[in-house]
Amino acid sequence: MSESTYEPIIIGFLCNWCSYRAADLAGTARLHYSTNMRPIRVMCSGRVEPDLVLAALRNGADGVLIAGCHPGECHYLEGNLKTLRRYKLLKRMLAQFGIEKERVQLVWASASEGSALANAINRMTQELRQLGPLRWQETVIKRVDLQPAKTVEMVRDPVGEEV
């Protein structure tokens, strides 16, 4: 596929109670938004573990959109606050892998904000088109392989046995 015909693949983890319904509203309101996002309904954005995001990127996604209820409006009380904490840590980890910050985004969208979610999807699609394909093998695997191996020293307990 040439760069001129490149269309990014976005995996969207959408909260069942707010963001998934916002996507449904955008569709029923016939709002035009990019079809590049593949939605996955999760009961709460707090259930999106960092390993799910990494698995999506490793398996061919060019970007991941996590969408949930606005802070303070989570149906599971603090799920979206957990999401925000994980998201901040995940961004730092992705930077260490050499992955651009635009590839993983967090959006708050209530059930009545279909246009806001549609705008976020369109914006992310445009950003990913400009970045181009992720190329996980070249970006992450080779970067990790280039890191010098750390030596591990054996630790002895007070009795003198190796631990």
C-alpha positions in Angstrom: 0.0 0.0 0.0 1.5 3.3 -1.0 1.6 6.3 1.4 -0.9 8.2 -0.7 -3.6 5.5 -0.2 -2.8 4.9 3.5 -5.8 4.8 5.8 -5.0 4.4 9.5 -6.7 1.7 11.6 -7.9 3.0 14.9 -9.1 0.7 17.7 -11.7 2.5 19.9 -12.4 1.2 23.4 -15.7 2.9 24.2 -17.5 2.9 27.5 -20.9 1.2 27.3 -22.8 3.9 29.2 -21.5 7.1 27.6 -19.1 6.9 24.7 -20.6 3.9 22.9 -24.0 5.6 23.1 -22.4 8.8 21.8 -21.1 6.9 18.8 -24.6 5.5 18.3 -26.0 9.0 18.5 -23.5 10.2 16.0 -24.6 7.5 13.6 -28.4 8.0 14.1 -27.9 11.7 13.7 -26.2 11.0 10.4 -23.1 12.9 11.5 -20.2 12.2 9.1 -17.2 10.9 10.8 -14.3 8.7 9.7 -14.9 5.0 9.4 -11.3 4.2 10.4 -12.2 3.5 14.0 -13.2 -0.1 14.9 -15.3 0.3 18.1 -15.0 -2.2 21.0 -17.6 -1.8 23.7 -16.3 -2.1 27.2 -18.4 -1.8 30.3 -16.2 1.0 31.7 -13.1 2.8 30.3 -11.5 1.7 33.6 -11.4 -1.8 32.3 -9.0 -0.9 29.5 -5.7 -2.2 30.7 -2.4 -0.9 29.2 -1.7 -4.4 27.8 -4.9 -4.2 25.7 -3.7 -1.0 24.2 -0.2 -2.4 23.5 -1.8 -5.6 22.0 -3.9 -3.5 19.6 -0.8 -1.6 18.5 1.3 -4.7 18.2 -1.4 -6.5 16.2 -1.7 -3.8 13.5 -3.6 -0.8 14.8 -2.1 2.5 14.0 -3.8 4.2 16.9 -6.0 3.6 19.9 -8.8 5.8 21.1 -10.1 5.3 24.7 -13.4 7.0 25.3 -15.3 7.2 28.6 -17.6 9.1 30.8 -16.6 12.6 32.0 -14.7 12.6 35.3 -17.2 12.5 38.2 -19.9 10.9 36.0 -18.7 7.3 35.9 -21.4 4.7 36.4 -18.8 2.7 38.3 -17.9 5.7 40.5 -14.1 6.0 39.8 -13.5 3.9 36.7 -12.6 6.9 34.5 -10.3 8.3 37.1 -8.4 5.0 37.0 -8.4 5.3 33.2 -6.8 8.8 33.5 -4.0 7.5 35.8 -3.3 4.5 33.5 -3.4 6.8 30.4 -0.7 9.1 31.8 1.6 6.2 32.7 0.9 4.5 29.3 1.9 7.7 27.5 5.2 7.8 29.3 5.9 4.1 28.4 5.0 4.6 24.8 7.4 7.5 24.6 10.2 5.2 25.8 9.2 2.8 23.0 9.5 5.7 20.5 5.8 5.7 19.7 4.3 9.2 19.0 1.9 10.5 21.6 -0.9 11.1 19.1 -1.2 7.4 18.5 -3.1 6.8 21.8 -5.7 9.3 22.8 -8.2 9.7 25.7 -11.6 11.4 25.1 -14.4 12.1 27.5 -17.8 11.9 25.7 -21.2 11.6 27.4 -24.1 9.8 25.7 -25.4 13.2 24.4 -22.1 14.2 22.8 -22.1 12.3 19.6 -20.7 15.3 17.7 -17.8 15.7 20.2 -16.9 12.0 19.7 -17.2 12.3 15.9 -14.9 15.3 15.9 -12.4 13.5 18.1 -12.4 10.5 15.7 -12.0 12.8 12.7 -9.1 14.7 14.4 -7.3 11.5 15.3 -7.7 10.0 11.9 -6.1 13.2 10.3 -3.3 13.1 12.8 -2.6 9.5 12.1 -2.7 10.1 8.3 0.1 12.7 8.8 2.1 10.3 11.0 1.8 7.3 8.6 1.7 3.7 9.6 3.0 2.6 13.0 5.4 -0.1 11.8 5.6 -1.8 15.2 8.5 -4.1 14.2 10.7 -1.2 13.1 9.7 1.3 15.8 9.5 -0.8 18.9 11.3 -4.2 18.4 14.4 -2.8 16.9 14.5 0.0 19.5 14.4 -2.6 22.3 17.0 -4.7 20.6 19.4 -1.8 20.4 19.2 -1.2 24.2 22.3 -2.5 25.9 21.6 -5.6 28.0 21.8 -5.0 31.7 23.8 -7.4 33.8 22.1 -9.0 36.7 24.2 -9.6 39.8 23.4 -12.4 42.1 22.2 -11.2 45.5 23.3 -13.1 48.6 21.2 -13.2 51.7 22.8 -12.8 55.1 23.3 -16.6 55.4 25.4 -16.5 52.2 23.0 -18.4 49.9 22.2 -17.0 46.4 18.8 -15.6 46.1 
